[in-house]
């Protein structure tokens, strides 16, 4: 089997964008992680309080898989994709693709990636890795969150690809079948920026975009009444920091990554306004980081009285104000 | 720009973490600079919530911003990797 030993492994901020960048760069298509995120209009906000979640939660990027699909569309990349009903069939297909010498992207449950220490491993059905080959009973894995190429036992990979629950991977595999190296990266940028701005300010859904940030600020005040006890509340408040900083966001809930995209886009398009917008979203990111820090501190110290929660709510509301002005202006750039 | 050798820089970072998180069971000299910061083997006994406090402390102390150019988990891998990042960002100048 060709084990793709020349595949250059690197760490990236986020697993989905990192897997795509790795696949594309190794296929000779030069693109950065922030550029992938920006062209795919990945920046987002959504606040969710439904029975699908045991406690209210929020997201700071578009739904898993959307970055991949938007990027492919914008850059005229033909992705070959597979989902399976049968695990044997899915493992066999993976082996045959590896036999052909392909590097294959896969959706897995992070919990089974045993090359990470046990304390890090939580169930997350939307982790993405690249599979490079197979040696004996082990698959060779390039995981954006791991410092080196890793090895994973075939039984664990099978469990990871067929984990059950919300957003189950169903053995999902993909690889770029056809790339168009002549695509000018600057072409899709105006449209992708407009789309991102529209998602943040114009979608008529009360919990999405800027409306979602305001909803989060308001609803946060109800969290003490929803939590079982102070331990539970502290866990949920500290999770704000985890969702903004610790889930491969590149810091500040993907706002820094988007700022880097705008900076790179500014250079590519020779448009100084984009650089100015980059600096502004970077500063907005700094304030999201302050929210992370504040949430982590009050959660850890169990300092969760009414005043503290109101203070946190106010900080989030101000982010809504800042992002509203920012995205309205960004939309006008093109 | 501050000029500092690697041993002093890594000790300074270890001390910054100890002070930021009010760690009392270990001194800066006892911390292995290569051991992954958030592993069970690390003498500092950190958890993931501590990461944001370390990030903010480093940003304030060295006047830099830790953002998406390099994955935060790579920068925060160990005290040595934080030191390498500060040198790379020209926050300090490493001398022999």
Interface residues (C-beta under 8 A of the other chain):
Chain A: X11 X12 X13 X33 X34 X117 X119 X120 X144 X145 X147 X238 X241 X242 X245 X246 X248 X250 X251 X252 X256 X257 X259 X260 X282 X285 X286 X289 X292 X293 X296 X297 X299 X300
Chain B: X38 X39 X40 X48 X49 X51 X52 X53 X55 X56 X65 X66 X67 X68 X69 X71 X72 X73 X74 X77
